Amino acid sequence: MTVLTPLKSALILAAVLFSGTALAERTLLNVSYDPTRELYQAFNQSFIAYWKDKTGETVSIQQSHGGAGKQTRAVIDGLEADVLTLALSYDIDQIAKQARLLPDNWQSRLPNNSLPYTSTIVFLVRKGNPKGIKNWDDLIKEGVSVITPNPKTSGGARYNYLAAWAFAEKQLGSAEAAKAFVKQLYKNVPVLDSGARGSTTTFVQRGLGDVLLTWENEAFLALKEFGEGQFEIIVPPASILAETPVAVVDKIVKKNETQDLAEAYLQYLFSPAGQKLAAKHFYRPYQPEHADPEDLKRFPKLEFFTVDKNFGGWHKAQKDHFDDGGSFDQIYVP
Amino acid sequence: MTQSNIMPGFRPALGFTLFYLALIVLIPLSAMLLKTMQLSLDEYGAILTNKRVLASFYVSFVSALIAAVVACLLGFVIAWTLVRYPFPGKRVFDALIDLPFALPTAVAGIVLATIYQPNGFIGQLLMQTFGVQVAYKPLGIVVALIFIGLPFVVRTIEPVLQEFDSAMEEAAASLGATRLQAFIKVILPNILPATITGFALAFARGVGEYGSVIFIAGNMPYVSEVVPLLIITKLEQYDYAGATAIGLTMLIVSFVLLLIINGLQWWVRRRSGQL
């Protein structure tokens, strides 16, 4: 018996209620994280048309968005996701490990390590960049106020943290120095929101802070929403490669008899049409040759740190930095 | 002692009460206990004595305490005004009191944060005149909890004041008591038990409040991080046992505090001869 059994049934009920379309047609539930909302709205339309063309079957696709950690927990607790499109491979690993809904080797089942698109972490600053922020070391200067969510509750925030750490480690040469650097950086953080969208709101609408550390696609979205007159995107010379993987949830698709559909859905992300849409919605496509050249112009070249290369994979990174007693906790010890 | 009742007899009523309590209160709470029991005593101790957890307990309980005290003072004035004085728009005003009950707490938190942030409507004023920042500081938590707790106080004091016979005050005055004496000796003892109830409700609600607080608190470890946020943080790390351990501890502490408050109330009632 677990505490979460009532929650589980509530989630299932909610999923049933929200999938209120005709029962006869097959439905996929795509459980994703916050900033992919706009991408999948467009992608689903495109896929439904493609599937109808190919098989004559009309399908419907439900999207569920929220903080990556929350979404992962919902799936572990019983939200019946056919496919996952989450922020970190660590989250999907947890679903494999804790709920045994898919095999441990899930990441090797789709092209490019199950990564149809990637993103990175950039700086969003106020118009004219009054504090002259160009690189990570500008963030620790006196009087610069930095907005980033809490890495304990937000996937994006973990990338922010690791990017700063990797930069410092490379620049200063040691893990000790990197820790001091990151500690200095978080001294400049006045508010820790629990998720990426919350931080965007704090920065964009509340007017707090000089710089927002955020997903590249989220920064473009903020720019699109609030006009280019107010903010600017600054891409540092080096940042972290944000790898956002996708996976079919074996046990659920077997139960829902949607295996062929779920697989085709994710494969379609890797097709020229899917790649083009990803680039259009500010994600870096894995095969840029299929994207609009106009869209690609927005992605400047930069040096990438990766979680695997710089931190020995997500499990180690999580343990070293974000679990209780890890480096993030240590920098806050008074 | 037999009593005639419109409701069906004692047995089905008690049966229903027990069933309801078991389903909604006892089973979930014992599930929490069971989950916590996955931890050894040492592990449980380590979680609770963790400095950050202790700091969050301090933040949660102290801000709930301050907020409940302030809510009691403000709530008394509001209840007094509503009961004693007729004024235009009184009904509207009366209805507004309950608004924090109905409002989703997240909405309250977002609105409060917007107003009290350093460049917000009230926040700006406070910043310029007193140099005080409210939002994203511990003070912000107190503000949110006052907002959430106030209706509890008003709604518990109001009916007592309404029933209170002003003839007693007049009698006191005719016997030569000053206004202050009449207030302290006559009015206060009568409304004190209700005020303590209101305090307890506001306090209990404040300790567990999450939705409105996280938007205005700033959520800085050791400074403005409340216990419910730490529970969520544990859940994000898939540490279900750790999260329930903190939850269970909160439950125990709150329960003990409520017992103390109930005892206090009983003592006050007894002293003022209402028992």
Interface residues (C-beta under 8 A of the other chain):
Chain A: M1 T2 V3 L4 T5 P6 G69 K70 R73 I76 Q94 Q98 N150 K152 T153 P190 V191 L192 D193 S194 R206 G207 L208 F322 D323 D324 D329 Y332 V333 P334
Chain B: P28 A31 M32 L34 K35 N50 K51 R52 A113 T114 Q117 P118 N119 G120 Y136 I214 G218 N219 M220 P221 Y222 L229 I232 T233 L235 E236 Q237 Y238 D239 Y240 G242 T244
